Amino acid sequence: SFVNTIQPRCITRDLKWGIPVPLQGWDDKVFYVWFDAPIGYISITAAVTPYWADWWSNTNDVKLYQFLGKDNVGFHSVIFPSCLLASGRNWNLVHHISSTEYLNYKGTKFSKGRGAGVFGTDAESTGITSEIWRYYLLSIRPETSDSSFYWEDFATRTNNELFNIVGNFVVRNLAFLKKYFESKIP
């Protein structure tokens, strides 16, 4: 069972990057990224919208759905909610988790430490809209086996599937509506 897979975890790592542990004698340690992530998830939301509390503290009207790789189930179902509960505040806890196999980058695991992957700032800097990213990532979502992100595949699938096929479908339907229904959906 899942409960039997839960093992003790350290909350520090011996890495050069990360949030330093603010204790004397721990100068060479940083917090394990999954330990400080609850602070990051909430603070990044607060940095981009004044309505962040409507998302994170609205326990009556908001349900938190998370989509993640199979190795993060323990964190998102146990550690993340535990950190939120320990704060004593009324945070939204995960309502539903959908996990998949791994989405790799050019055949290897995503890793900020190794610089392998496309991360939020990388995606944003391309100027490609979030809708296109969502389409591509959902189309290669690794449901039954690992899959990999390749820039060449991203360009090919976006152009051939999204623009050519879906775009053609939309244009044809709009022309049909204009011709037979005065541009109104019947």
C-alpha positions in Angstrom: 0.0 0.0 0.0 1.0 3.6 -0.4 1.4 4.1 3.4 4.1 1.4 3.4 6.1 3.4 0.9 6.4 6.5 3.1 9.9 6.7 4.4 11.6 9.2 6.7 13.1 12.1 4.8 15.7 14.7 5.6 14.7 18.3 5.0 18.2 19.4 4.1 20.6 18.7 1.3 24.3 19.1 0.6 23.9 21.3 -2.5 25.4 24.6 -3.6 22.1 26.1 -4.6 18.9 26.4 -2.6 17.7 28.2 0.5 20.3 28.1 3.2 19.5 26.6 6.6 19.6 29.6 9.0 21.3 27.7 11.9 24.9 28.0 13.1 26.8 24.9 12.1 24.6 24.2 9.1 26.3 26.6 6.8 26.9 23.9 4.2 23.3 22.8 4.0 20.2 24.0 2.1 16.6 23.1 2.6 15.3 20.2 0.5 13.3 21.9 -2.3 10.2 20.0 -1.4 10.3 21.2 2.1 10.3 24.9 1.2 8.0 24.5 -1.8 4.8 25.3 0.2 6.2 28.7 0.9 7.2 29.1 -2.7 3.9 28.0 -4.2 2.0 30.6 -2.1 4.5 33.4 -2.3 4.8 33.2 -6.1 1.0 33.4 -6.3 1.1 36.4 -4.0 3.8 38.0 -6.2 1.6 38.0 -9.3 -1.8 38.7 -8.0 -3.4 40.6 -5.1 -6.1 37.9 -5.1 -3.7 35.1 -4.0 -5.7 34.5 -0.8 -8.8 33.8 -2.8 -7.0 30.8 -4.2 -5.0 29.6 -1.3 -7.3 30.4 1.7 -10.8 30.0 0.2 -11.5 26.5 1.5 -15.3 26.7 0.8 -15.1 27.6 -2.9 -11.8 26.4 -4.2 -10.6 22.8 -4.7 -6.9 22.3 -5.3 -6.1 19.9 -8.1 -2.5 18.9 -8.8 -0.9 17.2 -11.8 2.5 15.8 -11.2 5.0 13.0 -11.9 4.8 9.8 -10.0 7.8 10.5 -7.8 6.1 13.5 -6.2 3.0 11.8 -4.9 4.4 11.4 -1.4 5.4 15.0 -1.2 2.1 16.4 -2.5 -0.1 14.1 -0.5 1.8 14.1 2.8 4.7 16.6 3.2 3.0 19.6 1.4 -0.3 19.3 3.3 1.6 18.7 6.6 3.6 21.9 6.2 0.4 23.8 5.5 -1.4 22.3 8.5 1.6 23.0 10.8 1.4 26.7 10.0 -1.9 26.9 11.8 -3.5 28.9 9.0 -6.6 27.9 7.0 -5.0 26.8 3.7 -6.6 25.0 0.9 -5.3 21.4 1.0 -5.0 19.2 -2.0 -8.4 17.8 -3.2 -7.3 15.6 -6.1 -3.9 14.4 -7.3 -3.3 13.2 -10.8 0.1 11.6 -11.3 1.7 10.2 -14.4 4.9 8.6 -15.6 7.9 10.8 -16.1 8.1 13.6 -18.6 11.8 13.8 -19.4 13.8 16.3 -21.3 15.7 15.0 -24.3 15.7 11.5 -22.9 16.9 12.4 -19.4 15.2 13.5 -16.2 14.4 17.2 -15.7 16.9 18.7 -13.3 17.5 22.3 -12.3 20.9 21.3 -10.9 22.1 19.8 -14.2 20.3 22.5 -16.3 18.2 19.8 -18.0 14.7 20.9 -18.8 12.3 23.7 -19.7 11.2 25.5 -16.6 8.7 28.3 -16.2 11.1 31.2 -16.9 12.4 29.3 -19.9 8.9 28.8 -21.3 8.0 32.4 -20.7 11.1 33.7 -22.4 10.2 32.0 -25.6 7.2 34.2 -26.1 5.1 31.2 -26.9 1.7 31.6 -25.3 0.6 29.4 -22.4 -2.2 27.9 -24.5 0.3 26.4 -26.9 2.4 25.0 -24.0 -0.7 23.5 -22.4 -1.7 21.9 -25.7 1.7 20.3 -26.3 2.2 19.1 -22.7 -1.2 17.6 -22.6 -0.7 15.9 -25.9 2.5 14.2 -24.7 1.3 13.6 -21.2 3.0 10.4 -20.1 0.0 8.2 -19.1 1.4 4.7 -19.5 5.1 5.1 -20.0 7.7 7.8 -19.8 7.8 10.4 -22.5 10.3 13.1 -23.4 10.2 16.8 -24.4 12.2 17.6 -27.5 12.2 21.1 -29.0 11.9 19.6 -32.5 8.8 17.6 -31.6 7.3 20.6 -29.9 7.6 22.7 -33.1 6.4 19.9 -35.4 3.4 18.9 -33.3 2.4 22.5 -32.6 2.6 23.4 -36.3 1.1 20.2 -37.7 -1.5 19.3 -35.1 -2.5 22.6 -33.4 -2.1 25.1 -36.2 -2.8 23.0 -39.3 -5.4 20.5 -38.0 -7.2 22.3 -35.2 -6.8 25.7 -36.9 -8.2 24.4 -40.1 -11.1 22.8 -38.2 -11.9 26.1 -36.5 -11.7 28.2 -39.7 -14.0 25.8 -41.6 -16.5 25.8 -38.8 -16.5 29.6 -38.6 -17.0 29.8 -42.4 -19.9 27.4 -42.2 -21.5 29.4 -39.4 -21.1 32.6 -41.4 -22.5 31.1 -44.6 -25.5 29.3 -43.2 -26.3 30.9 -39.8 -25.3 34.5 -40.1 -22.2 33.9 -37.9 -24.4 32.8 -35.0 -24.2 29.4 -33.2 -27.7 27.8 -33.7 
